[in-house]
Amino acid sequence: MIPLLRNAQNYLERICVRFEDEVFIYSDLLSRSHSIASFLLNGQSHLNGARIAYLVNPGFDYVSIQWGIWRAGGIAVPLCVKHPVPSLSYVLSDTTASHVIYGADFKATIQELEGLHQDIPMTHVARLNAEPCELPELHLDEDALILYTSGTTGNPKGVVLSHSNLNAQINALIEAWKWSKNDTILNVLPLHHIHGIVNAMLCPLYIGAEVVFVERFTPKNVFSAFLSGKINVFMAVPTIYFKLIAFYEELSSKEQEGISAVLKQFRLMVSGSAALPVSVLEKWKKISSHILLERYGMTEIGMAISNPYDGERRPGHIGQALPGVSVKIVQEDGEEVAPAAQGEILVKGLNVFSRYWNKKEATVKGFTKDGWFKTGDMAVFDKGYYRILGRNSVDIIKSGGYKISALEIEEVLRKYQGINECAVVGIPDDEWGELIAASLIVEGETEIDLSALDAWLRTRIPSYKLPRHYIFQEDLPRNVLGKVTKNVLKQIIKDQIS
């Protein structure tokens, strides 16, 4: 039996999942997942890696289905609850899913999918009942999970993670972040991503801790959960922290004091999945008395680098390699860079995925000949800490012969009076290769003097010897930066200036 399932037997009477007013213990989870596994097996001895997709909101059903698929020997394929039907249909076709399980909230979506995939049985979660049967013995080398990652071009790729990969990722974080069975985490993250599944769900369940889910994410719901006094661990993306800060700032001073007092008692708060603006880190520190622990990972590798649990959490940096993970930075020719020089992050370890589903060429392209995974992320190793410069494809701008980090320019721009948020991209240009373009979200009716801003930037990023051609778009919708990828933003800006 894989360690995750074996460990649960040691915590039978402990709470594993709390959802609103419902409380479930580990024996409930083992019993329900056994019933689901028996239903899926339907007389077979082993699913032998059959792909089982599920469209279910976060909660006890989600965890039970995931574990039930694994206990039957299947590969879990979690579907994004917010994706349109064409995207869901693509995943079902690409994985050749043999079954779809769905929750009550998705009947309309399932009706459309049934019309497109008449050969795939689709079962409501309430009908997943069967007499418990003997379950197959699982091994760590068996495939466990397929998560889809879009990358920057083409159709999304299915990342295949084995039970061994998941086990390595979980154990590295339990050691590094000092998880214990006494922890209770509020999980508001999407459960079709590695962040929500491994970091905020499987880690606590592995160690006998408790996971709390809310019906839907709102800042009010999150703070209400915090004020219950049960939560001591929280993980989120920078956008969530930004929304929580904005909500907090609208509260009365008495309400703010109550929230800050509770947050001060937390054991751990983590930020990831995107670069954390230093301004957000500093505001959250004032609210919570915590310096957010920033880490680095991706679907293919889980978490690879993290700021320390004990020790300096350096703003703007992602820390050091996690236990069991090897990391190096290389030049375009594959040679390791000199100290403090920039290059691409390569990762190796048991945490690294095995392959892209049915995409042999993409798999080969993603690794070096000696087995290092090429992340596509540019970084420097700066005084003992890794610092991300951005994705090689969208965050590294090649202008006038220089490689310029869009993330570093964004960090400087956020310090300018009147700018709330920004995104920097490179726009193709015949003379410069790429022009540096920034989309700005300003405070209220603030008008930015672009000449003054340009001069101010030059005094703060002198090492880049930046070209003189800047374009600042201020008339984009205020929600653009939170809704589109940088590749889309590049096209929007290009269309507006052409």
Order of alpha helices (4+ residues) and beta strands (2+ residues): alpha-beta-beta-alpha-beta-alpha-beta-alpha-beta-alpha-beta-beta-beta-alpha-beta-alpha-beta-alpha-beta-alpha-alpha-beta-alpha-beta-beta-beta-beta-beta-beta-alpha-beta-beta-beta-beta-alpha-beta-beta-alpha-beta-alpha-alpha
